[in-house]
Amino acid sequence: LLNKGAIDAFFSLVPPVTAVGSCFTFLPWQGLVLPGGLQVIQISFSPTTLGQFTEEFRFSVKGSPEPVTLTIRGCATGPTLHFDVPSLHFGDVSFGFPHSLSCRLTNTSLVPLPFTLRVPGDGTAEPSVPSSVQVLDNSHPSWREGAKGHRKPCEFSISPRRGTVCSLSFMDIQVTLCSNTVGTYELALVVDVDGVGQELLSLPLTARCVVPALRVPSPVVPFGHCYLQFPAQQLLTLVNDSNLPGCYGLLPQEHQEDAAVLYSSPVPCGIIQPHSSVEVPLRLAAQVAGEQNTAAH
């Protein structure tokens, strides 16, 4: 503001009444300008809507019949973000085996953009159980069919999940799926921008979770003659003919107090790679004399 008069000029901003006008801040919004002097006013704008705008602001001056008018024109534009790929297709993934894909999030606007990434429709319970954890304990609930809780596990992990993409820059994103749900996935990775809005950008995610069909070439393991209550050991062969790795585990024997035969394994759990086989040691101790048959799972 410039005071061309011969006396002091007391000014104050007339409060705006429009939605766009309320997004402007003037500092200072009132004050005194000496004769022949000027007052620098800092103007800040935080738009809540996009598009062209024209706003008039009035400053009342004490003793002046007419206010001083300032017209501001401009265009509020949203963030311009994009991914470098049209989608992330995980294909067939094995139950409990994490699979990661990467993409790049680019900011082509002139301001830094703080973002949050998420996958709507993903579970909200504890993270899914990877095979590397499952093989550590054959009594883990994940080995039991129907042992899932009421809430679906969180199966997607994103790194980084939050951050800020600098202007005219990019950030590499890694998305990992560790599925504990057999079936197909048709979800999306969405981008929320702080202070602007949610789901401003999305990237389709597709996958299918399967459990490799492991087979036992010899489903009957003969132990022959065994001494009563003395452990004997044989090897059980497991074969994986599929293109995906598999996770296997010999479940703990139930009702051991009434069992005629006790069985276990020193290595009850493991991972079998695609198109390969493993030998699982089985230990058996007869508790009752005579010919015995039992089924292990």
C-alpha angles and dihedrals in degrees: 000000000000122000109210093169132094098243137058115280118215110198137182134177117252104231110251118240101198126091093240092044091057088060091068125087124197122198114222098019092181137020149112128292116197121223109285090007134114138216122216112216122198113218122201125188126195107175122204096189133047128237143052120329140181119192132179120208124192129207116198115217119204110249095012118112093209127053123232109253127212120188119202122190129182149119126259110214128190127234116288107217129155141171122235094228131051094228146342110246112189093180117196113355128184120242109268096003113117116229122190133201129180136217137171125240112206128195111205095174125099096244132065114258122211108210144183123206124206143155112232110214095032116125122273099206127088118316116279119267114255121215090246088065096037094058091056094071127027090195093061110127090237089074092062119084110238093019093122119120127238092263123067114242122247102257103171123071122188127199115226097016093178134023147113125271110211120229114283090004141102143222129211115232127199120202118193125193118199102177124204093167122082110222143057129314126212106168137127140234106230132196123221116192116208113245093005110065150285130277093011089154134019137192119200117239121200131177144143122220117209137172111228112238106240117195137202111220090201109032091184118067110196115208095180117200113001132183115246111268091353115121118242124188135213134166124248117203120218121191129200111198095171132097092244133071118253136207121220134186136177104228118229113265114257127218094017092166091069099033121121089205129034117207135181142145132233087216104033098162137043150133124264118202124223116285093006142102138223134200116229116201113229123197121199132185119186113221096184129045119246137048112327136187126190137167123229124198 
